[in-house]
Amino acid sequence: MAIRNEKRLIEMPESRKKKIKATEPEELIVGAIDIGGTKIASGLVSRSGRVLFRSRVLVTPEGGQAVLDQVISLYYQLEAEAGRLGRKLGAVGLCVPGLVNPATGLVWAPNIPGWKDFQLVRHLKKHVRCPLVAVSDRTAYVLGETWKGEARNRKNVIYLAVGTGIGAGVMAEGVIIHGEADLAGAVGWLALNPEFKPGYETSGCFEWEASGGALARKALALLSAHPELWPSRPGQQPDPAVAVEVVCQAARQGQSQALKLVNEIQDYLAMGVANLVSTFNPEVVVLGGGLFQSPDLFFEPLKEKFKFWAQPLAAGRVELVLSTLGQDAALYGCARSAWLEIQRFDKQE
């Protein structure tokens, strides 16, 4: 497999003529902006990885220009806070919940209306007075975990996010794998079942069968078919979060139908992780996302079940770990991408 050099969108505004090195290294600080589907987290991060300032806002539902205005406002907030701390922004790293096409510069964030083929960086460079790096959230997660998380200082790492959907950040020999159009890591589309179901058309087999969204959908269907599992609310339909909690608790108590559902998701997770381990031979697979908030049901069994499907030597060498950074992994990853850009710029001098 050919491994490309890491691709990043980097824009330097015309107004920025001073070299980064003109600022003393100890004064430099970077900004991080994690654009999610429902929130935008931002922060200022030191060279050592200390978060000196952070904020969080909800993504405005209008999408398009309104979300862009939010990002611009957060940048100005970061710039002002850096000044208040007596620092200067050396670079800003941001991530989007989707794709950042390195060839065209187009951003696609399916959860943000109007952000399909959206020229995010081109719009931002009119305001940002320092280098700007844009990456996908998958890239940010794996950068964050290898900098300050459970895969610190490792070079062959996969970050597997299993939340509403499923995606992966992949690092091989210290280089992020992006693919031709930043689609590498769209592992929700792994084909794990020869029976093609209609739901696979929009989300892919792995995501349809084993994501947090899949667990919620299957839990609701189970409670509808077996209302006795939720006797405290006869005739009522629980919301997805409650349905998941009820079914998980029933599985812990040994209820057969709940156990069958949980085992099914475990098996799909095992096959998906095994395919990634056999393909990429990573040192570490970091597991994050809402599904693993029930580690007794979905993490501990996975550590053994995936070995049945994986290449034996690769399975014997890899370590499966839970993320300890949580959502902060993306924020740290954004900051890391900014610090790496400063290093790259310095080497060119």
C-alpha contacts under 8 A as a table, 3 or more apart, distances in Angstrom:
res1	aa1	res2	aa2	distance
3	I	172	A	7.61
3	I	175	V	7.78
3	I	177	I	6.75
4	R	175	V	7.65
4	R	177	I	6.64
4	R	178	H	7.79
4	R	179	G	7.86
5	N	175	V	6.33
5	N	176	I	7.44
5	N	177	I	7.79
6	E	175	V	5.74
6	E	176	I	5.30
6	E	177	I	6.65
6	E	178	H	7.13
7	K	102	P	6.10
7	K	178	H	7.14
8	R	102	P	6.22
8	R	133	V	6.30
8	R	134	A	6.34
8	R	135	V	6.39
9	L	100	V	7.76
9	L	102	P	5.99
9	L	105	G	6.73
9	L	121	V	7.72
9	L	132	L	7.65
9	L	133	V	5.49
9	L	134	A	5.37
9	L	135	V	7.25
10	I	131	P	6.62
10	I	132	L	5.49
10	I	133	V	4.98
10	I	134	A	7.10
11	E	121	V	7.19
11	E	122	R	7.78
11	E	125	K	6.56
11	E	131	P	5.96
11	E	132	L	5.61
11	E	133	V	7.27
12	M	16	R	6.67
12	M	125	K	7.04
12	M	129	R	7.88
12	M	130	C	6.58
12	M	131	P	5.13
12	M	132	L	6.96
13	P	16	R	5.44
13	P	125	K	5.57
13	P	126	K	6.74
13	P	128	V	7.18
13	P	129	R	6.41
13	P	130	C	7.16
13	P	131	P	7.57
14	E	17	K	6.89
15	S	129	R	7.05
16	R	19	K	7.99
16	R	129	R	6.04
16	R	130	C	6.53
18	K	22	A	6.75
19	K	22	A	5.46
19	K	23	T	7.99
20	I	23	T	5.98
20	I	90	G	6.50
20	I	342	I	7.48
20	I	345	F	7.77
20	I	346	D	7.63
21	K	24	E	6.62
21	K	25	P	7.31
21	K	346	D	7.02
23	T	27	E	6.75
23	T	28	L	6.88
23	T	88	K	7.77
24	E	27	E	5.47
24	E	28	L	6.82
25	P	28	L	5.35
27	E	86	G	7.47
27	E	87	R	5.02
27	E	88	K	6.24
28	L	46	S	7.55
28	L	47	R	7.77
28	L	87	R	5.93
28	L	88	K	5.32
28	L	89	L	5.99
28	L	90	G	5.48
29	I	44	L	6.69
29	I	45	V	6.03
29	I	46	S	5.17
29	I	47	R	6.75
29	I	82	A	7.40
29	I	87	R	6.31
29	I	88	K	5.96
29	I	89	L	5.09
29	I	90	G	5.77
29	I	91	A	7.64
30	V	44	L	5.71
30	V	45	V	5.48
30	V	46	S	6.60
30	V	47	R	7.92
30	V	89	L	5.22
30	V	90	G	5.53
30	V	91	A	5.21
30	V	92	V	5.64
30	V	93	G	7.67
30	V	335	A	6.23
30	V	338	A	6.40
30	V	339	W	6.97
31	G	42	S	7.32
31	G	43	G	5.80
31	G	44	L	4.68
31	G	45	V	6.37
31	G	75	Y	7.80
31	G	78	L	6.48
31	G	89	L	6.70
31	G	91	A	6.47
31	G	92	V	4.50
31	G	93	G	6.26
31	G	334	C	7.98
31	G	335	A	6.29
31	G	338	A	7.57
32	A	42	S	5.35
32	A	43	G	5.21
32	A	44	L	6.26
32	A	45	V	7.33
32	A	92	V	5.79
32	A	93	G	5.01
32	A	94	L	5.67
32	A	331	L	5.91
32	A	332	Y	7.45
32	A	334	C	5.09
32	A	335	A	4.97
32	A	338	A	7.80
33	I	40	I	6.92
33	I	41	A	5.84
33	I	42	S	4.31
33	I	43	G	6.69
33	I	71	V	7.80
33	I	74	L	7.94
33	I	92	V	7.64
33	I	93	G	6.36
33	I	94	L	4.50
33	I	95	C	6.61
33	I	331	L	6.64
33	I	334	C	6.63
34	D	40	I	5.54
34	D	41	A	5.05
34	D	42	S	6.05
34	D	94	L	5.61
34	D	95	C	5.18
34	D	96	V	6.78
34	D	137	D	7.73
34	D	330	A	6.30
34	D	331	L	5.61
34	D	334	C	6.93
35	I	39	K	6.54
35	I	40	I	4.52
35	I	41	A	6.61
35	I	94	L	7.17
35	I	95	C	5.82
35	I	96	V	5.06
35	I	97	P	6.62
36	G	39	K	5.14
36	G	40	I	5.60
36	G	41	A	7.86
36	G	59	V	7.68
36	G	96	V	6.37
36	G	97	P	5.49
37	G	59	V	7.08
37	G	97	P	6.32
37	G	109	A	7.91
37	G	111	N	5.24
37	G	112	I	6.41
38	T	58	L	5.86
38	T	59	V	5.11
39	K	56	R	6.83
39	K	57	V	5.61
39	K	58	L	4.18
39	K	59	V	4.78
40	I	56	R	5.64
40	I	57	V	5.38
40	I	58	L	6.17
40	I	59	V	6.21
41	A	54	R	7.27
41	A	55	S	5.81
41	A	56	R	4.37
41	A	57	V	6.63
41	A	331	L	7.20
42	S	54	R	5.49
42	S	55	S	5.35
42	S	56	R	6.31
42	S	74	L	7.16
42	S	78	L	7.88
42	S	331	L	7.05
43	G	51	V	6.68
43	G	52	L	7.24
43	G	53	F	5.15
43	G	54	R	3.99
43	G	55	S	6.31
43	G	78	L	7.00
43	G	331	L	7.39
44	L	51	V	5.75
44	L	52	L	5.42
44	L	53	F	5.08
44	L	54	R	6.52
44	L	78	L	6.76
44	L	82	A	7.32
44	L	335	A	7.94
45	V	48	S	7.93
45	V	49	G	5.71
45	V	50	R	5.45
45	V	51	V	4.48
45	V	52	L	5.81
45	V	53	F	7.44
45	V	332	Y	7.96
45	V	335	A	6.35
46	S	49	G	5.16
46	S	50	R	5.18
46	S	51	V	6.52
46	S	52	L	7.09
47	R	50	R	7.40
47	R	339	W	7.21
49	G	148	K	7.37
49	G	332	Y	7.49
51	V	54	R	7.14
53	F	81	E	7.59
59	V	63	G	7.81
59	V	67	V	6.56
59	V	70	Q	7.94
60	T	63	G	6.21
60	T	66	A	6.82
60	T	67	V	6.11
61	P	112	I	7.71
61	P	113	P	7.81
62	E	66	A	6.19
62	E	67	V	7.40
62	E	113	P	7.00
63	G	66	A	5.60
63	G	67	V	5.23
63	G	112	I	5.32
63	G	113	P	4.65
63	G	114	G	5.92
63	G	115	W	7.37
64	G	67	V	5.70
64	G	68	L	6.52
64	G	112	I	7.17
64	G	113	P	5.93
64	G	114	G	4.46
64	G	115	W	5.87
65	Q	68	L	4.90
65	Q	69	D	6.10
66	A	69	D	5.09
66	A	70	Q	6.44
67	V	70	Q	4.95
67	V	71	V	6.39
68	L	71	V	5.14
68	L	72	I	6.27
68	L	120	L	7.44
69	D	72	I	5.06
69	D	73	S	6.10
70	Q	73	S	5.07
70	Q	74	L	6.19
71	V	74	L	5.06
71	V	75	Y	6.22
72	I	75	Y	5.08
72	I	76	Y	6.44
72	I	124	L	6.82
72	I	127	H	7.20
73	S	76	Y	5.22
73	S	77	Q	6.25
74	L	77	Q	4.88
74	L	78	L	6.17
75	Y	78	L	5.06
75	Y	79	E	6.21
75	Y	128	V	7.28
76	Y	79	E	4.98
76	Y	80	A	6.12
77	Q	80	A	5.12
77	Q	81	E	6.10
78	L	81	E	5.10
78	L	82	A	6.02
79	E	82	A	5.17
79	E	83	G	6.36
79	E	88	K	7.52
79	E	89	L	6.62
80	A	83	G	5.14
80	A	84	R	6.26
81	E	84	R	4.89
81	E	85	L	6.27
82	A	85	L	5.11
82	A	86	G	6.33
82	A	87	R	5.02
82	A	88	K	5.79
82	A	89	L	6.68
83	G	86	G	4.92
83	G	87	R	5.38
83	G	88	K	6.27
84	R	87	R	7.45
89	L	92	V	7.31
89	L	130	C	6.97
90	G	130	C	6.26
90	G	131	P	7.26
90	G	338	A	7.97
90	G	342	I	7.02
91	A	130	C	5.28
91	A	131	P	4.82
91	A	132	L	5.93
91	A	133	V	7.79
91	A	338	A	5.35
91	A	339	W	7.22
91	A	341	E	7.55
91	A	342	I	6.93
92	V	130	C	7.07
92	V	131	P	6.37
92	V	132	L	4.97
92	V	133	V	6.31
92	V	334	C	7.78
92	V	335	A	7.20
92	V	338	A	5.47
93	G	132	L	5.91
93	G	133	V	4.70
93	G	134	A	6.00
93	G	135	V	7.84
93	G	334	C	4.55
93	G	335	A	5.61
93	G	336	R	7.66
93	G	337	S	5.79
93	G	338	A	4.78
94	L	132	L	7.77
94	L	133	V	6.27
94	L	134	A	5.04
94	L	135	V	6.45
94	L	334	C	5.18
94	L	335	A	7.90
95	C	134	A	5.60
95	C	135	V	4.81
95	C	136	S	5.07
95	C	137	D	5.17
95	C	140	A	6.48
95	C	330	A	7.54
95	C	334	C	6.32
96	V	99	L	7.02
96	V	100	V	7.53
96	V	107	V	7.81
96	V	109	A	6.47
96	V	134	A	7.67
96	V	135	V	6.67
96	V	136	S	5.12
96	V	137	D	5.44
97	P	109	A	5.39
97	P	110	P	7.58
97	P	111	N	7.55
97	P	136	S	6.20
97	P	137	D	5.25
97	P	138	R	7.95
98	G	107	V	7.51
98	G	108	W	5.59
98	G	109	A	4.54
98	G	110	P	6.58
98	G	136	S	5.82
98	G	137	D	6.77
99	L	107	V	5.63
99	L	108	W	5.09
99	L	109	A	6.56
99	L	135	V	7.70
99	L	136	S	5.46
99	L	181	A	7.77
99	L	182	D	5.82
99	L	183	L	6.88
100	V	105	G	6.66
100	V	106	L	6.05
100	V	107	V	4.68
100	V	108	W	6.67
100	V	134	A	6.99
100	V	135	V	5.86
100	V	136	S	5.78
100	V	181	A	7.69
100	V	182	D	6.15
101	N	104	T	5.67
101	N	105	G	5.29
101	N	106	L	5.37
101	N	107	V	6.33
101	N	181	A	5.10
101	N	182	D	5.57
102	P	105	G	5.53
102	P	106	L	7.77
102	P	181	A	6.71
102	P	182	D	7.05
103	A	181	A	7.26
105	G	119	Q	6.53
105	G	121	V	7.41
106	L	116	K	7.90
106	L	117	D	4.88
106	L	118	F	5.33
106	L	119	Q	5.18
106	L	120	L	7.22
107	V	115	W	6.70
107	V	116	K	6.45
107	V	117	D	5.37
107	V	118	F	4.97
107	V	119	Q	6.21
107	V	120	L	6.40
108	W	115	W	5.42
108	W	116	K	4.44
108	W	117	D	5.53
108	W	118	F	6.40
109	A	112	I	5.56
109	A	113	P	7.97
109	A	115	W	5.46
109	A	116	K	6.36
110	P	113	P	7.08
110	P	115	W	7.00
110	P	116	K	7.02
112	I	115	W	5.73
113	P	116	K	7.73
114	G	118	F	7.37
115	W	118	F	4.97
119	Q	122	R	5.44
119	Q	123	H	6.42
120	L	123	H	5.36
120	L	124	L	6.20
121	V	124	L	4.94
121	V	125	K	5.99
121	V	132	L	7.72
121	V	134	A	7.30
122	R	125	K	5.49
122	R	126	K	7.27
123	H	126	K	5.92
123	H	127	H	7.86
124	L	127	H	5.56
124	L	128	V	6.08
125	K	128	V	5.08
125	K	129	R	7.46
125	K	132	L	7.52
128	V	131	P	7.64
128	V	132	L	7.38
131	P	341	E	7.87
132	L	338	A	7.40
133	V	337	S	6.75
133	V	338	A	6.29
133	V	341	E	7.55
135	V	139	T	6.18
135	V	140	A	6.64
135	V	334	C	7.77
136	S	139	T	5.28
136	S	140	A	6.37
136	S	182	D	7.79
137	D	140	A	4.88
137	D	141	Y	6.09
137	D	330	A	6.37
138	R	141	Y	5.23
138	R	142	V	6.56
138	R	159	Y	7.66
138	R	167	G	6.79
138	R	168	A	5.73
138	R	169	G	4.42
138	R	170	V	8.00
138	R	185	G	7.29
139	T	142	V	5.45
139	T	143	L	6.15
139	T	169	G	5.15
139	T	170	V	7.41
139	T	176	I	6.97
139	T	333	G	7.43
140	A	143	L	5.11
140	A	144	G	5.98
140	A	169	G	7.79
140	A	329	A	7.14
140	A	330	A	4.78
140	A	331	L	7.32
140	A	332	Y	7.44
140	A	333	G	4.08
140	A	334	C	5.59
140	A	337	S	7.69
141	Y	144	G	5.16
141	Y	145	E	6.20
141	Y	159	Y	6.67
141	Y	169	G	6.57
141	Y	329	A	5.12
141	Y	330	A	4.61
141	Y	332	Y	7.92
141	Y	333	G	5.73
142	V	145	E	5.13
142	V	146	T	6.12
142	V	157	V	7.32
142	V	158	I	6.78
142	V	159	Y	5.38
142	V	169	G	5.29
142	V	170	V	6.82
142	V	171	M	7.17
142	V	329	A	7.68
142	V	333	G	6.99
143	L	146	T	5.31
143	L	147	W	6.15
143	L	329	A	7.89
143	L	330	A	7.88
143	L	332	Y	7.46
143	L	333	G	4.57
143	L	334	C	7.81
143	L	336	R	6.56
143	L	337	S	7.40
144	G	147	W	5.17
144	G	148	K	5.93
144	G	149	G	6.48
144	G	328	D	7.97
144	G	329	A	4.73
144	G	330	A	6.00
144	G	331	L	7.21
144	G	332	Y	4.64
144	G	333	G	3.74
144	G	334	C	7.48
144	G	336	R	6.77
145	E	148	K	5.52
145	E	149	G	3.97
145	E	150	E	5.87
145	E	151	A	5.42
145	E	152	R	6.27
145	E	159	Y	7.75
145	E	286	V	7.82
145	E	323	S	7.66
145	E	325	L	7.41
145	E	329	A	5.98
145	E	332	Y	7.94
145	E	333	G	7.44
146	T	149	G	5.88
146	T	150	E	7.03
146	T	151	A	4.59
146	T	152	R	4.14
146	T	153	N	5.65
146	T	154	R	6.15
146	T	155	K	7.79
146	T	157	V	7.72
147	W	151	A	7.45
147	W	152	R	5.11
147	W	153	N	6.51
147	W	332	Y	7.67
147	W	333	G	7.68
147	W	336	R	7.21
148	K	151	A	7.74
148	K	152	R	5.72
148	K	325	L	7.98
148	K	332	Y	7.32
149	G	152	R	5.48
149	G	323	S	7.02
149	G	324	T	6.55
149	G	325	L	6.06
149	G	329	A	7.38
150	E	286	V	7.05
150	E	321	V	7.08
150	E	322	L	7.62
150	E	323	S	6.27
150	E	324	T	6.78
151	A	154	R	5.52
151	A	157	V	7.02
151	A	284	V	6.45
151	A	286	V	7.20
154	R	157	V	6.70
154	R	174	G	7.59
154	R	283	E	7.17
154	R	284	V	7.72
155	K	171	M	6.61
155	K	172	A	6.18
155	K	173	E	4.88
155	K	174	G	4.25
155	K	175	V	7.64
155	K	283	E	7.66
156	N	170	V	7.88
156	N	171	M	5.38
156	N	172	A	4.60
156	N	173	E	5.44
156	N	174	G	6.40
156	N	281	N	7.56
156	N	282	P	4.70
156	N	283	E	5.38
156	N	284	V	6.92
157	V	170	V	6.11
157	V	171	M	5.11
157	V	172	A	6.70
157	V	282	P	5.18
157	V	283	E	5.93
157	V	284	V	5.09
157	V	285	V	5.92
157	V	286	V	7.60
158	I	168	A	6.54
158	I	169	G	5.66
158	I	170	V	4.68
158	I	171	M	6.27
158	I	282	P	6.69
158	I	284	V	6.51
158	I	285	V	4.78
158	I	286	V	6.20
159	Y	168	A	5.35
159	Y	169	G	5.03
159	Y	170	V	6.60
159	Y	285	V	5.81
159	Y	286	V	4.69
159	Y	287	L	6.08
159	Y	288	G	7.39
160	L	166	I	7.28
160	L	167	G	6.03
160	L	168	A	4.48
160	L	169	G	6.70
160	L	285	V	7.01
160	L	286	V	6.11
160	L	287	L	5.05
160	L	288	G	6.20
161	A	165	G	7.82
161	A	166	I	5.59
161	A	167	G	5.41
161	A	168	A	6.02
161	A	287	L	6.13
161	A	288	G	4.81
161	A	289	G	5.06
162	V	165	G	6.09
162	V	166	I	4.73
162	V	167	G	6.98
162	V	211	S	5.46
162	V	212	G	6.36
162	V	287	L	7.46
162	V	288	G	6.16
162	V	289	G	4.70
162	V	290	G	6.56
162	V	291	L	5.96
162	V	292	F	7.58
163	G	166	I	6.25
163	G	211	S	5.79
163	G	212	G	4.74
163	G	213	G	6.88
163	G	288	G	7.82
163	G	289	G	4.56
163	G	290	G	4.84
163	G	291	L	5.82
164	T	211	S	5.97
164	T	212	G	4.87
164	T	213	G	4.49
164	T	214	A	7.76
164	T	290	G	7.68
165	G	188	G	7.06
165	G	203	S	7.99
165	G	207	E	5.74
165	G	211	S	5.47
165	G	212	G	6.79
165	G	213	G	6.51
166	I	186	A	7.55
166	I	187	V	6.62
166	I	188	G	4.88
166	I	206	F	7.63
166	I	207	E	5.44
166	I	211	S	5.99
167	G	185	G	5.78
167	G	186	A	5.24
167	G	187	V	5.40
167	G	188	G	5.91
168	A	185	G	4.52
168	A	186	A	6.52
168	A	187	V	6.33
169	G	176	I	7.68
169	G	177	I	7.87
169	G	184	A	7.99
169	G	185	G	5.64
170	V	176	I	5.90
170	V	177	I	5.71
170	V	184	A	7.86
170	V	185	G	6.54
171	M	174	G	5.78
171	M	175	V	5.26
171	M	176	I	4.39
171	M	177	I	5.94
172	A	175	V	5.27
172	A	176	I	6.44
172	A	177	I	7.00
172	A	280	F	7.51
172	A	282	P	7.60
177	I	184	A	6.55
178	H	181	A	7.09
178	H	182	D	4.51
178	H	183	L	6.43
178	H	184	A	5.09
178	H	185	G	7.70
179	G	182	D	5.15
179	G	183	L	5.81
179	G	184	A	4.90
180	E	183	L	7.05
180	E	184	A	7.91
181	A	184	A	7.88
183	L	186	A	5.90
184	A	187	V	7.91
186	A	189	W	6.31
187	V	190	L	5.31
187	V	206	F	7.30
187	V	207	E	7.98
188	G	203	S	6.73
188	G	204	G	5.45
188	G	205	C	6.64
188	G	206	F	4.85
188	G	207	E	4.41
188	G	208	W	7.73
189	W	200	Y	7.91
189	W	203	S	6.69
189	W	204	G	3.87
189	W	205	C	5.57
189	W	206	F	5.83
189	W	207	E	6.76
190	L	204	G	6.67
190	L	205	C	6.07
190	L	206	F	5.42
190	L	272	G	7.03
191	A	194	P	7.63
191	A	204	G	7.33
191	A	205	C	5.49
191	A	206	F	6.61
192	L	205	C	6.38
192	L	206	F	6.52
192	L	268	Y	7.23
192	L	271	M	7.05
192	L	272	G	7.39
193	N	196	F	6.87
193	N	205	C	7.05
196	F	200	Y	6.83
196	F	205	C	7.96
197	K	200	Y	5.61
197	K	201	E	7.76
198	P	201	E	5.82
199	G	202	T	6.10
199	G	203	S	6.73
199	G	204	G	7.38
199	G	205	C	7.73
199	G	208	W	6.41
200	Y	203	S	5.37
200	Y	204	G	4.26
200	Y	205	C	4.94
200	Y	208	W	6.23
201	E	204	G	6.13
203	S	207	E	6.01
203	S	208	W	6.06
204	G	207	E	5.66
204	G	208	W	6.05
205	C	208	W	5.16
205	C	209	E	6.09
206	F	209	E	5.34
206	F	210	A	5.82
206	F	211	S	7.43
206	F	268	Y	6.84
206	F	269	L	7.79
206	F	272	G	6.90
207	E	210	A	5.47
207	E	211	S	5.02
207	E	214	A	7.11
208	W	211	S	6.52
208	W	213	G	7.70
208	W	214	A	5.57
209	E	214	A	5.59
209	E	215	L	7.87
209	E	265	I	6.59
209	E	268	Y	6.78
210	A	213	G	7.94
210	A	214	A	5.63
210	A	215	L	6.73
210	A	265	I	4.99
210	A	266	Q	7.60
210	A	268	Y	5.93
210	A	269	L	6.12
211	S	214	A	4.92
211	S	215	L	6.35
211	S	291	L	7.07
212	G	215	L	5.02
212	G	216	A	6.29
212	G	290	G	6.44
212	G	291	L	5.13
213	G	216	A	5.13
213	G	217	R	6.19
214	A	217	R	5.08
214	A	218	K	6.03
215	L	218	K	5.20
215	L	219	A	5.88
215	L	244	V	6.77
215	L	265	I	7.53
216	A	219	A	5.07
216	A	220	L	6.18
216	A	240	P	5.21
216	A	241	A	6.91
216	A	243	A	6.70
216	A	244	V	5.57
217	R	220	L	5.35
217	R	221	A	6.40
217	R	240	P	7.25
218	K	221	A	5.07
218	K	222	L	6.10
218	K	261	L	7.46
219	A	222	L	5.03
219	A	223	L	6.23
219	A	240	P	7.58
219	A	243	A	5.54
219	A	244	V	5.62
219	A	247	V	6.13
219	A	261	L	7.90
220	L	223	L	5.27
220	L	224	S	6.15
220	L	237	Q	7.88
220	L	238	P	7.48
220	L	239	D	7.97
220	L	240	P	6.53
220	L	243	A	5.69
220	L	244	V	7.68
221	A	224	S	5.07
221	A	225	A	6.28
222	L	225	A	5.15
222	L	226	H	5.91
222	L	257	Q	7.77
222	L	258	A	7.75
223	L	226	H	4.83
223	L	227	P	5.10
223	L	228	E	7.76
223	L	229	L	6.40
223	L	230	W	6.98
223	L	243	A	7.20
223	L	247	V	7.87
224	S	227	P	5.70
224	S	237	Q	7.40
226	H	229	L	5.99
227	P	230	W	5.52
227	P	231	P	6.66
227	P	234	P	7.33
227	P	235	G	7.85
228	E	231	P	5.18
229	L	246	V	7.49
229	L	247	V	7.72
229	L	250	A	7.36
230	W	233	R	6.24
230	W	234	P	7.24
230	W	246	V	7.08
231	P	234	P	5.62
233	R	236	Q	5.64
238	P	241	A	7.96
238	P	242	V	5.82
238	P	243	A	5.70
239	D	242	V	5.47
239	D	243	A	6.15
240	P	243	A	5.00
240	P	244	V	6.20
241	A	244	V	5.25
241	A	245	E	6.35
242	V	245	E	5.04
242	V	246	V	6.10
243	A	246	V	5.15
243	A	247	V	6.13
244	V	247	V	5.26
244	V	248	C	5.99
245	E	248	C	5.22
245	E	249	Q	6.12
246	V	249	Q	5.26
246	V	250	A	6.15
247	V	250	A	4.95
247	V	251	A	6.15
247	V	258	A	5.64
248	C	251	A	5.06
248	C	252	R	6.33
248	C	258	A	7.06
248	C	262	V	7.60
248	C	297	L	7.74
249	Q	252	R	5.05
249	Q	253	Q	6.35
250	A	253	Q	5.04
250	A	254	G	6.38
250	A	255	Q	5.37
250	A	258	A	5.94
250	A	259	L	7.68
251	A	254	G	5.03
251	A	255	Q	5.36
251	A	256	S	7.29
251	A	257	Q	7.91
251	A	258	A	4.82
251	A	259	L	4.65
251	A	262	V	7.14
252	R	255	Q	7.61
252	R	259	L	7.82
252	R	297	L	8.00
254	G	258	A	7.73
254	G	259	L	6.50
255	Q	258	A	5.55
255	Q	259	L	6.06
256	S	259	L	5.07
256	S	260	K	6.11
257	Q	260	K	5.03
257	Q	261	L	6.37
258	A	261	L	5.15
258	A	262	V	6.24
259	L	262	V	5.10
259	L	263	N	5.92
260	K	263	N	5.14
260	K	264	E	6.13
261	L	264	E	5.17
261	L	265	I	6.53
262	V	265	I	5.27
262	V	266	Q	6.18
262	V	297	L	7.23
262	V	298	F	7.93
263	N	266	Q	4.87
263	N	267	D	6.10
264	E	267	D	5.18
264	E	268	Y	6.45
265	I	268	Y	5.20
265	I	269	L	6.14
266	Q	269	L	5.08
266	Q	270	A	6.07
266	Q	297	L	7.96
266	Q	298	F	6.06
266	Q	301	P	7.20
266	Q	302	L	6.36
266	Q	305	K	7.84
267	D	270	A	5.00
267	D	271	M	6.28
267	D	302	L	7.99
267	D	305	K	7.19
268	Y	271	M	5.16
268	Y	272	G	6.15
269	L	272	G	5.13
269	L	273	V	6.05
269	L	302	L	7.04
269	L	306	F	7.70
270	A	273	V	5.29
270	A	274	A	5.93
270	A	302	L	5.72
270	A	305	K	5.59
270	A	306	F	4.07
270	A	307	K	7.80
270	A	309	W	7.36
271	M	274	A	5.03
271	M	275	N	6.17
271	M	306	F	6.13
271	M	309	W	6.11
271	M	310	A	7.83
272	G	275	N	5.25
272	G	276	L	6.48
273	V	276	L	5.15
273	V	277	V	6.13
273	V	306	F	6.36
274	A	277	V	5.06
274	A	278	S	6.01
274	A	306	F	5.20
274	A	307	K	6.83
274	A	309	W	5.58
274	A	310	A	4.36
274	A	311	Q	7.57
274	A	315	A	7.70
275	N	278	S	5.20
275	N	279	T	6.02
275	N	309	W	7.65
275	N	310	A	6.45
276	L	279	T	5.15
276	L	280	F	5.93
276	L	281	N	7.64
277	V	280	F	5.51
277	V	281	N	5.04
277	V	282	P	6.16
277	V	310	A	6.59
277	V	311	Q	7.53
277	V	314	A	6.38
277	V	315	A	6.69
277	V	318	V	7.51
278	S	281	N	5.68
278	S	310	A	5.60
278	S	311	Q	5.17
278	S	314	A	6.16
278	S	315	A	7.51
281	N	314	A	5.42
281	N	318	V	7.39
282	P	285	V	6.84
282	P	314	A	7.66
282	P	318	V	6.07
283	E	317	R	6.70
283	E	318	V	4.80
283	E	319	E	6.25
284	V	318	V	5.44
284	V	319	E	4.73
284	V	320	L	5.89
284	V	321	V	7.29
285	V	318	V	7.21
285	V	319	E	6.25
285	V	320	L	4.91
285	V	321	V	6.35
286	V	320	L	6.11
286	V	321	V	5.06
286	V	322	L	5.62
286	V	323	S	5.78
287	L	292	F	7.43
287	L	320	L	7.27
287	L	321	V	6.11
287	L	322	L	4.84
287	L	323	S	5.72
288	G	291	L	7.81
288	G	292	F	6.41
288	G	322	L	6.17
288	G	323	S	5.30
288	G	326	G	6.71
289	G	292	F	6.05
289	G	293	Q	7.55
289	G	326	G	7.46
290	G	293	Q	5.46
291	L	294	S	6.41
291	L	298	F	7.26
292	F	295	P	5.05
292	F	298	F	6.13
292	F	299	F	6.33
292	F	322	L	7.76
294	S	297	L	5.69
294	S	298	F	6.28
294	S	299	F	7.57
295	P	298	F	5.16
295	P	299	F	4.52
295	P	300	E	6.13
296	D	299	F	6.10
296	D	300	E	5.50
296	D	301	P	7.37
297	L	300	E	6.71
297	L	301	P	6.65
298	F	301	P	6.04
298	F	302	L	6.10
299	F	302	L	5.07
299	F	303	K	6.45
299	F	322	L	7.89
300	E	303	K	5.52
300	E	304	E	7.47
301	P	304	E	5.71
301	P	305	K	6.10
302	L	305	K	4.96
302	L	306	F	5.84
303	K	306	F	6.27
303	K	307	K	7.52
303	K	320	L	6.61
304	E	307	K	5.73
304	E	308	F	7.65
305	K	308	F	5.77
305	K	309	W	7.75
306	F	309	W	5.62
306	F	310	A	6.21
306	F	315	A	7.96
307	K	310	A	5.13
307	K	311	Q	7.69
307	K	312	P	7.00
307	K	315	A	5.80
310	A	314	A	7.23
310	A	315	A	5.83
311	Q	314	A	5.47
311	Q	315	A	5.94
312	P	315	A	5.01
312	P	316	G	6.03
313	L	316	G	5.11
313	L	317	R	6.47
314	A	317	R	5.33
314	A	318	V	6.22
315	A	318	V	5.52
323	S	326	G	5.90
325	L	328	D	5.28
325	L	329	A	5.15
326	G	329	A	5.83
327	Q	330	A	6.16
327	Q	331	L	7.47
328	D	331	L	5.03
328	D	332	Y	6.16
329	A	332	Y	5.23
329	A	333	G	6.03
330	A	333	G	4.84
330	A	334	C	6.15
331	L	334	C	5.17
331	L	335	A	6.39
332	Y	335	A	5.06
332	Y	336	R	6.04
333	G	336	R	4.92
333	G	337	S	6.16
334	C	337	S	5.21
334	C	338	A	6.46
335	A	338	A	5.11
335	A	339	W	6.33
336	R	339	W	5.10
336	R	340	L	6.09
337	S	340	L	5.12
337	S	341	E	6.27
338	A	341	E	5.12
338	A	342	I	6.44
339	W	342	I	5.07
339	W	343	Q	6.34
340	L	343	Q	5.03
340	L	344	R	6.17
341	E	344	R	4.95
341	E	345	F	6.09
342	I	345	F	5.07
342	I	346	D	6.17
343	Q	346	D	5.12
343	Q	347	K	6.31
344	R	347	K	5.25
344	R	348	Q	6.63
345	F	348	Q	5.34
345	F	349	E	6.98
346	D	349	E	5.43
